[in-house]
Structure formats: C-alpha cells, structure tokens
Amino acid sequence: MNNDLSQLRTEIDALDVDILKLLNTRAALARKVGSLKIGQAYRPEREAEVLRRIKSINEGPLPDEVAARLFREIMSACLALERPITVAYLGPQGTFSERAVIKHFGEGADAQPTASIDEVYRAVESGAADFGVVPVENSTEGAVGRSLDLMPQTPLKICGEVLIRIHHHLMASAVVEMNKIQRVFSHGQSLAQCHEWLNANLPHAERVAVSSNAEAARRAAIEPFSAAVAGEMAASHYKLAILASNIEDEPNNTTRFLVLGSYEPQQSGFDKTSLVLSATNRAGAVYEMLTPFAQRGVSMSKFESRPSKVALWDYLFFVDIEGHLADANVADALVEIKKIAGYVKVLGSYPTAVL
C-alpha cells in the first residue's frame, strides 16, 4: 500500500511540474496578447467565452463550476502581470460587494473599498478605478434604489453582472448566550432578509441598521453585548465567532451586482442589454413602448419602475432584455422604441453571468 501511495504522489508531482510549465506558457502568451491590445486590456466578453468553453468541455471529476473558477483565477493572474485591474466597491472590507469583485475579477484585481454607492460611481467616472461593482437587486428584498437612481445620470456603461448567493450569519466577538445579546447590527436589507429568524431567536434585541454588513461586524467587534448579521468574509476580517449560520429567511436568497466601466463589451453569444425608458403620459403608452420587443422575439427579464424625481408621478422604467445591442432584432426594436418613448438610454450590453 505504501508503494502504491508513493507512486501516486510521484505521478502528482510530475503533473504539477507540467501544469506549472503550461501556466507560465499561457501567461507569456497572454502578455503578448496584452501588448497588441489598444486601450482596455480587460475584455469581459472574451473572458465569458473562455469560461463557458471550459464548462462545456470539462469531463470531470472536477465540477464545471470549480473548473471555471480555477480558470477565472488563471486569467486574473495573467492580466495582473501587466497591471492589476482596479475595482471600486461598497466597503469596507468584508462586504458581499467585495465578494462579488473577487468572484468576477479574481484575486489578481486591486479591490478598492468606498464609503458609498455614490463614491463607487465617482471613482470610476474620475478614472481613479477601472471598474466599479454595485448591488442592484436582491431576490427577496427587490431593487437597490440608489444604484438604479444614479444610472440615468452616469456616462458609465454596464459591462458585466455578478450573482452572489447570500448566506447571513449571526456573529459576535465571543461565543455568548443568545439572551445576552442586546443589539444586532446589519445593513437594512440584511435585517429584512433575516426578519423571521431574528423574531424567533432574538425577539428583544434592538436591531440597528448601518451602512454595510462589514460596518456591522466592525461595531460588533468593539461594542459589548452586540452581534452582527453579515457574511463569512466579515467574520474572518473582524475576527468574530459565528454563533448561528445561514439565518436568512429565504433559502435561495441571491443578490445581483452590476459591473460599471467605460468599456462597451462586444457580443459574447449570451448577452443582456439594460435600458432605462420613460413613457409619454397617455393611456396604453407603456404597453405600446414595449410592444416592439415582443414583435421581434426579444425576451424581457426585468421591468422595474422608479420615480423620475423630475415631476410628480413621473416614472422611469428599468428594463433588461436578452440579447446584445448589435443583434439585429434588438437593434430593430430599439429603433421603433425611440420613436415611441419619451426617453431612452442604453445602460449597456454585456455577457450574462457565467459563474
């Protein structure tokens, strides 16, 4: 048995040498490609194509998702050989936004926390960051209003999306009995997502909404008889003990994040286009405005209304459709919609989330 184990380890060691050589060969080729590119080195459509291909040709035993994540990190490391991509996100460290940055851009990216969603936009608009990542909607609590409200005003384009499965944990600076906890810190949406669990397990604890889950963890680390509802990254960063895991009320709780930048991706084969529209103030206007999509077989995956903040009872409509702006049916539909709608802005065409 020892001989068999020794032989297997020898074979693994030899494969590791081959893998390392191949990784460095790939990195050298990626560097050559980078030297030929003009402008933005990061191409989300190309990376989406690579990850989809890896998942389609994977024969196991590694799961498709694991294989794709490995290649995500390989591409991130190769891109960082030239210069790490800088990505602004809603901080501080330990937020789900930081997790979204790492999932989409890999560990090779330079993740830069900001104090607010507004500052994420400003960092990218000013050139202080290459890209920004902002939460836009949660599967149980709906839209993140501030992210949507800023989109009609910004010159930035949506160039990617990230889906993060949200697991909330109750954490504190030391393991304490539940009845000793006097207050629970968390972001307002997270408190809402754990409402029933908190009612059942901490009915007398004060719930304090703060700017982010990471800020909640920071306060729980320094304030006695306090706990936080946050993710594992926050617990690790602030050295908190997890008292209860997966306390979200909905088992499939997921948050969608958007990647913002000045780059406009080309077609990847599996794309979305996001728009903001306004309808004229007359009966049937919204139906008429959306009809060109149906007539050309364009599927709509999101329709969200928000007050325009320009006039009373005036609304903007945020729409996601399947397809790229360069697709003929999408382009034709938009030509017609621009004749009907009071206002049209294309927020971006981008690859659908792969990981």
N, C-alpha and C positions, 0 to 999 in steps of 0.2 A: 504493500500500500504506500509506504514512504517513497519507493522508487517511482510509482505512478504519479504521486503528488509532485515530486521533484521534476519529473518530465513535463508535466503540465505547466509548472511555473517557468521552466526553461522556455517552453513554447510561447508563453505570455510575454516573457522578457524580450524574446526575439521580435514578436509582433509590436511591442512598444517601440522598439528601435525603428521599425518600418513606418509605424504611424507618425513618429516624430519627424522622420525624414520627409514623409509626404505632407505633413502640416507645414513644414518650412518651405517646401517646394510650392505649395499653394499660396503661402504668404508672399513669396517672391513674385509669383505671377500676379497676385492682387496688387502688389506695389507697382508693377509695370502698368497694369490697367489704370491705376490711380494717376500715374504720370501722364497718361494720354487723355484723361478727362479734363474738360474745361468747366470751371465753376464748381458746383456742388458735387463732392465725391460720393456722398451717400445717396443711393438710389433705392427708395422703398419698393418700387415695382420689381426691380431686379432681385432684391432680397426675398420678396414674397414668392417670386417664381422659383428660386432656389429651394426655399423651404417646402413649397408644395411638391416639388420634384422629389426631394428627399423622402417625404412621407409616402409618395406614390410608389417609389422603387424599394422602399425598406422591406426586407424579408424577415426581420426579427433575428434573434429573440427580443431585441430592444423594441419597446412600443414606439409607434410612429411619433408620438409627441416627444418622447425622450430623445430620439434620433434628431428631430428637428431642433430641439433646444441645444443639443451639442453643436450643431452647425450654426445656430444663431450666435453662440459664443465664439466659434471659429471666425465667422465673418466680422464680429465685433473686434476681435483681437487684431485681425488683419487690417481693418480700417484704421485702428488706433496707431498702427505703425507710422502713418503719415502725421496724423493729428487727431486726438480723441474728439469725438463729436460732443459739443456742449449742449446739455438739455436742461432747461429750467422746468421746475415743477413746484407744486404747492407743498411747502415744507411745514415743519422742519423734518429732519431725517426720521425715518421710521413710518412714514405715511404710506397709504396704499398707492398714492401718486408716485412715490419713489419706486415702489414695487413695479408699477406699470412701466416706468422708464427702463428699469433693468430687464423686464420681460421683453420689451420691444427693441431696445438698443443694445442689450448685453452689458456685461460688466466692464467692457472697454470704454464705455461712454463716460463723460465727465458730468455727473448729475449735480445740478446746482439748485438747492432749495431756495424758495422765495416765501415771502410772508403772506401773499395773497394771490388769488387767480389773476387780478389786475396786473400784478407785477410779473407774472409769467408772460402775459401778452407784451408788456413793456420791454422785458428783457430780450424777446425775440425781435420785436419791431425795431429796437435800437441797435441790434447786432451784437448785444452782449452775450447772447446764446444763439446757437444754430437752430434749435428747435425748442418747442415747449410742449408739455403734456398737461392737459386739463381734464378733470372729470366732467362728463356731460349728462349722464343719466344713470340711474340705478334701477334695477329690475323691480324693486318693491317700493321705492320712495319717489320714483319719477325723475324729472329733469333737474339738473343743477342750473338754477336760473341765471346766476352771474356769468357762467361760461357762455350760455346762449345769448345773453343780452349784449355781450361785447363783440360777438361775431359780425353783426352788420356794420360795425364801426372800424374793424381792423382791415389792413391790407393783406394780412397773412392768409394763407390757404391751409385747409385741412389736407394733410398728406399721409395720414395713416390713422388706424384705430387700434385700441388695445382692450381686450376683455379680461377683467380680473375677477375671479371667484372670491367673494368676500367671506372670510371667516373672522368673526369677532370673538375676542377672549376677554374675560374679566381678569385684571392683573393688579397687583399691589406690591409694595416694597418688601413685604414679608408675608408668609402664609398666616392669615388671620381668620378667625371665625366670621361667618357672614354677618352675624348680628352686631359685630363691632364696627362694620363699615358705615360711616355717617354720610359720605357723599361719593358720587360717581361722576367722573369727568369723561366727556367724549364729545365728538362733533355731533351737532344736532341730528343729522341724518342717521348716524350710528345709534344714537339713543332711540330713535324711532324704529330702527330695524331690530332692536333688542327689547322693545317695549314690553311684550308679554313675559319674557324671561325675567326682566327686572321687576315686574309686578309680582311675579310668583316667588322670587328669591330674595329681593331686596326692596320690599314694599315701603320701608320707612326711610330709605337712604335718599338724600337730596340728589337730584340729577342736574348737573351743571354743564351747559353747552359751552364748548370752547372752539377755537378756530380750526383745530385739526385733532385727529386721534393721537398724533405724536405729541402735541402740546398737552393733551390729556395725560399721557404716560409720564411726561416730564413733571407735571404737577403732582401726580400720584406718588412719584418717587420722593418728593420732598415734603408733602403735607401728610401729617399723621391721620389715621383712621379714614384714609381716602383710597379709592380704587379708580381704575380707568377701564374703559372699553376700547380696545384697539387690536391691532394685528400683531403677529409674531415678531415682525421686524422691530416694532416699537418696544416690545417686551425685552428683546435682546439688546437694543441700543441703550435703554434706560435701566437695564439690569433688574427687571421686575419679575416676580414669580407669577406664573399663570395659575389662578385659583379655579377657573372654570373655562372649558374650551367650547368653541362652536356654539355660542349662545344666541346667534341670530335666529329670529323667529321663522324665517323662510329658508329652507334647506338649499335652494338654488339661487341665493342672493348673489347678484353679479353687478359690477359697475363697469360701464363703458367709458373709456378715455379717448380723447382725440389728440393727435399729434399735429402741431401747428408749425408752419415754417414758410419761407418764401419760395420754396421749391414746389413745382407742379408736376406730380408723377405722370408718366405715360401709362398706356394701357398695360395691365398685367394679365388680363384674361378673366379675373374675378374681382370686379371693382364695384365701388359705390360712388354716388355723387350726392353731395349735400347742397341744399339750396335754402334760401330764405325768400319768401314771397309775401306780397300783400294783395288783397283783392279789392276791387272797387266796391263802394258801398251801395250795392243793389241786390235784389233777390236773385239767388242762384249763381252769384258771382264765383264763389269758391268751387262749386261743382264744375262750372264752365272752365275755370282756371286749371283744374286737374284732369279734365277730360282728354287732352292731347296725350297724356301718359298712357291711359287705358287704350286709346285708339291705336297706339303704336306698340302695344305689348310691353310697356315699361312697368315693372313691378315697383310699388311703393312700400318701403319697410318702416317708415316713420312719418308721422304727421303730428306736429306739436305746435300749439298756438301760444303766443306770448304777447302781452300788451306792448304796443309800439313805443309808448312813453312820449309820443308826439301829440296825439289828440285823444280825448276821452273816448273809450270804447273802440279804439282803433287797434287792430291786431296784426302781428307778423306771424307767418306760418313757416315753421322749420320742417323741411321735407328731406327724407333720404330715399333715394331710388337706386335700384340695381342697374349697374352699367356705368360706363365711362363717358365723359363729355364728348370724346372723339367717336363714340359708337354712333352709327347713322341714325338709329331710332331715337336715341337720347337727344342728339343734336337737332333732329327734325321737331321733336316735341317741344324743345326749348324755344325754337323759332316761333312756334304758334303761341306758346305761353307768354312770351314777351309782348305779343300783340294784345293779350287779354289782361294780364296782371297789371296792377298799379305800380309794382316794384318787384324786380328780380335781381338777386345776387347769387352767383355760383360761389359757394364756400369752398368747394374743392372736389376733385375726383381722385380716388385713392384706392389702394388694394384693401380688400376685406381682410379682417384679422385671420392670420394663419395659426398662431399659437394660442 
